C-alpha cells in the first residue's frame, strides 16, 4: 500500500454479505492496515443505498474506495464513485462475485463501465427470463422466504410461467428469451455468458437468446455454464457501444443484481471510466483467500 501518508483507504463493508464474511473480512483488513500504518477507515453499511452515499461522499477526496461485499454492494459503490478522481478496490466476499472473476484476468489499471438510463453498472445488465427470476427472488426475500430457497422457487415458477418478450432492439424486432448487455464475462454465480468480453475495449458484448422453447431451456443452461452457448444457432453475440431496447410493456432489467423496471432502456458504455487499485487489491485478497473468506 502507498506509505506516503497522503492517500486514505476507505473500506465500505456490507457486514452480512457472504453469510457474514464481510464482517470477518473487515477485521482482517483492519489488522493488515494497522500493520502497514496506513491511513484508513472501515465503514459498515446498514441499509440498501448506503454504500452509494458513502462512496459519493469520498469521491472527490484523495482516496481509494473499496467495496467489501458482493456484486450488489459493488454496484452501489460504482454508482457513488463514478466521475471522480478516486480509485476503486474490490474485496469480493459476497455469494456470487461474478465481476471479480473477470477482473482477475484483466490487464490494465482502468476499466469501462456501462450505463442504462440513469444507472451505472460494472458487470452485466439483462432482460428476459433471468431478470424475471432475479426480480421474483428479490420479492421472495422481502417476504422472508429462506435465502437458500428463493432462487430455486423463482426459477421453478418462471420456468412454467415465463413467456418470451417481443421487443425492439435498435428498431429491430426480436422475440427474446434472454438478452444480456455485458461488460464482464460472468453472471448468475458463474454463468459464462460473454466468454470474450473485455473490461477496457470500449464495447459491450451483447448476447441475445432468441425464442427458446421450454424444453430447450435446460440444455441451454448447461451450455451457459460451460460458455459453449455461443455456437447455438439461437444465440446471437455481437459488440456495440450503444443499444436501445423498447417494449410496449414495462420489463424488468437486472442491473448487477438490482432490478429496475421500464419500457425503454438506453445503454451506453463509458470507456476507461474508473481506475482500479490493482496491486494493493491483489495483496489484500490474497490474505483473505488464505483465510478462506473469498474463493
N, C-alpha and C positions, 0 to 999 in steps of 0.2 A: 504493500500500500504506500501511497505518497506520504513521505515523512517530513515534508517541509513545514507543516503546521498551518497551512492556509486552507487546504481542502477539508470540507466536512462531509462525513458519510452519514446519510440518513437511511435507516432501515425501517421500512413500513411493513409491519408484520401483521398478517392475519393469524391470530393465535390458534384458531380452530381448524385451519387448513391441514389437509392430510391427517385427519383424526388426531389433531393436537401436535403434529410435527412442527408447525410454525412456532409454537411457544417454546418447545425444546430447542429448536434451531437457534432461536434468538439468544438463549443463554450461552450457546457455543460461540456465536458471533460476538457476544459481549466479552467473553474471555479472550478471544482472539484479538479484538481491537484494543483491549486494555494491555495485552502483552506487547503489542506494537506501539502503544502510546499514541494512537491517532485520535483525532477529533471526531466523535460520532454521537449519534442519538438513535435510540430504538423507540419507535412509536407504534403502539398497538391500535389496530382498528377495532371498533365495537359495533359498527353497523355498515350496511351497504352504502357505498358512495363516499365513505370517509377517506379511503386510500387516494381517490382522485383529488379531494380537497387538500389533503396533506401534501401530495406531490405538487399541486399548483402553488401552495404557499412557498415551497422551496425552489420553484422553477427558475427564478432569476437570481439565485444566490450561487455562491461558488461551492457547489455540492455535487456529490454522486448520490443518486437516489436509488435505493434498492427495493425491489418488490420481493417480499418474503412470503410466499404463498403459492396459490395455483394460478391458472390462466385467467380466472376472473379478477383476482387482485392485480395481476399484471396489466390487464386491460384498463383498469381504473387508473393505475399509475401512469400508463402511457397517455391516457386522455388528460391527465393533470399536467404532465411533463412536456407535452408537445409544444413546439415553438419556443424553446428555451435554450440556454447555454449549458444546462445541467446534463450530466451523463447518467445513463441508465445501467443498473445492475440487476441481475435476476438470480434469486435463490429459489429453485423450483421444489417446494415442499408440499405442493397440492397433490391431488389424486391422479390428475392427468398429465400436466406439464408438457403438453404437446408442442408448444412453441420451442421450448428448450431443446427438444430432440433435433430440431433443425439448426438451432444456434450453435450446437457443439461442432457442427461441420462447416460453420461459416468462416470465411476468410475475409477479414476487414474489420474496421473499427466503427463503421456506421451501418445502419440498416434502413430499409424503406419501411413505411407504414401505409396502411390503407385508410381510406375514409369512405363511409357510407352515410349519406345525408349529412347530419351534423355530428356524427360519432366516428372516432378513430379506432382502428383495430390493428393489432400487430401480427396476428396469425391468420385466421380464416373467418369469413362470413359465409353463411349458407342459407339457402331457401329450399323448401320441399320437405320430403319425408323426415330427414334428420333434424331439421329445425322444428318440425311439429313434435317429434319425440322429445327434444330438449324443452320445448315450451310446456308440454304436459308434465314432464318430470319436475320442472320448477313449481308447477301448480300443486303436484302431489307432495312436494317437500313442504310447501306452505300449509298443507292440510295435515302435516305431522305423520305422513306415511314413513315407515322405516327407510333410511337412506339407501340401504343395500338393495331395496326392492323397487325404488321409484323408476329407475331406467328400464328394468325388466318389465314392469307393469305398463309403462308408457309404450315400450316397443311392441308388446303384445297387442295392446289396444289399437295402436296406429297401423299395425300390420293388417288388421282386419278392416279398419275404417278409412284408411288413407285413400284419397283419390288424386291422381296426377293433376298438376296445375297447368292450365293453359295461360301462358304469359307472353309478353313481348320482350325480346332481348334486342336492344338497339333497333326496334321496329321490325324485327324478325319474329314470327310467332312459332313457339315450340310447346310441346306437351311434356312438361318436366316432372321427373320423379325426384331428382336431386340436382341442385346447382350450387357449386361452391366457387367462391372467389378467394383465391389463395395467395398469401404472401409466404407462409410456411408450408411444410410438406405434410404435416400430420394434424389430425383432429380426432375427436371421439375416443380419446385414450388409446392412441396408437394406430388408427387407420391411416395408411399412407396414401392419402387422396391425391396428392400432387408430387409424384416422385422426382420431378425435375425442377421444382421450384427453388429459386434463389432469393436471398434476402436483400440483395443490392443491385439488381439488374433493371430497376425502374419499371417492372412489368408484373402484372398478376398472371398466375396460371389459373385459368378458368376450366372447371370440369363440369360438363353437362351430361347427366344421365337421363336419357330421353325415353319416356313411355314404357317403362319396365312393368311387366305383369307381376302379380303377387308371387307366382311360382318361380319367377326369375330372381326375386329379391335375395333369397338365401344364398344361391351360388354367387351373386354379385357381391354380397357382404364378404364372402370368403376371398374373392379377388381383391376387394378393397384392403383387407388386412395385409395381403401379400404385396400390394402395389402392382398387380398384374391386370387390373381392370382397364388399363389404357389400350389394350388390344381388343377389347369388346366392341362389336360394331354398333352398340347403342350408347357408347361413351364417346364424347367429343371433348378433346382438350386443346386449348389454344391460349396464346398470350395476348394481353391487351393492357393498356394503362387506363382505360375508361370503359364504363359499362352502365347502361341504363336499363332497368327492369321495371316493367309496368304490368299491373293486373287490374281486372275490373273489381276485385275484392281485396280487402286487407289480407296480407300474408305475414306470417312470422318469419323473421330473419334472425338467425343465430349469429351473434357478433361476439366472437371469442367467449362463447358460453353464456352471454347475456342476450335476452330476447327483446327485439324491438318489432313493432308492427306498423305496416303502412301499405299503401297500394302502389307506391313508386319508390324505387331505391336507386340512387345515383352513386356509383362507385368511381373513385379515382385513387391513384397511387401517388404518394409523396416520396420522391427519391431521397435517399440519404438523410432521412428526417431526424434520426436520433443517433447519438453517439453511445457506444457500448463500452462499459468498463470491463474490458475482456480479460486482461491478465489477472487483475485482482479477483475478478469473478471466479475464475478457474481455481485460484488458491482457496478461496472460501468454500466453494462447492466440493473441492477435493476432501477437505476436512470433514464436511458434513456427510459425504459419501462414505468415508471410512467409518463413520459412526452410524451408518445405515439410516440416516434421516432423509436422504434422497437416493434415487436409483441411479 
